[in-house]
Amino acid sequence: MDNNIARHIAAVAHQILGQLDDLRSFLEVNCEPGVSVTYGEALTAISRTIDMDLLGKLFLSYPELKQEIESKFAKFGEFVLP
């Protein structure tokens, strides 16, 4: 796979993880505790799958990409495409 495609996959995955985290926070504020816990657990499972099964495999194949992303997070607070 081309490095740019791998970079794009990582960027989209990080955007999705951020949206899932925002949704979890939204549920905590706007729903009863039982509802936010039930759906929050499902969102956590989805996030874990994206992190481990998608990004984990991607970073094994492209270790330099992980370093690039960590560097951009440290500098900008998020992963931004060039």
N, C-alpha and C positions, 0 to 999 in steps of 0.2 A: 504494500500500500504506500502511496505517496505521503511524504511528511506533512504536506499541506492538508491532506484529507485527515490524517491522524490528529493534527492540530485542530481542525474544524470539529471533529467528533468530540475532542476534549472540551472545547469551548461550549458546544451545545450541551454536553453533559453537565458542565458546571452551571450553566444557566438554568437547566432543569432542576438541579439540586438546590439552587437558590430559590426557585419558585416553590418547590416542595417545602422548604424551610419556612418561607413566608406564609404558605397555606397552613402549616402546622401552627404558627403563631396566631394567625387569623382565627383558627378554630378555638384555640385556647381562650381568646378574648371574647368571642361571639357565641360560643356554644356551651351547653351544660357540660360539666366535667366528664360525665360518662361518654358523651358523644365525642368530645375532643380527644379522649384517651383512645377510644375505639378506632377512630379515623387516624389519629396521630400514630398509632402503632402500625397501621397499614402504610402510612407515608414513610415512616422510618424504615420499614422493610423494603419499600421501593428504593429509597435512597441508598440503603446498604447494597442492594443488588446493582444499582448503577455504579456505585463506588467500587465494589469488589469485582463484579463480573465484567463490567465494561472498562472502567478506568484502570483497574488493576491489570487486566490483560494488555491494555493499550500501553501502559507504562513499562511492562515487562518487555514488550517489543520495541518501545521507543523511550529508553531511559533518559535521553537528553530532553525529551518533551516534558517529563516530570520536573526536571531542573528548571526549564524555561518557565513553566507555570508557577512554580514556587517563587522564582525570582520576580515574576510580574505581580504575584500576590503581595510580596514584601514591598514592592515599589509602589503599586497602584491600589492595593487592597482588593483587587479582582483580576481575573484573567481576561486580558483584552487581546484581540487579534491585531497583528500589525497592520 
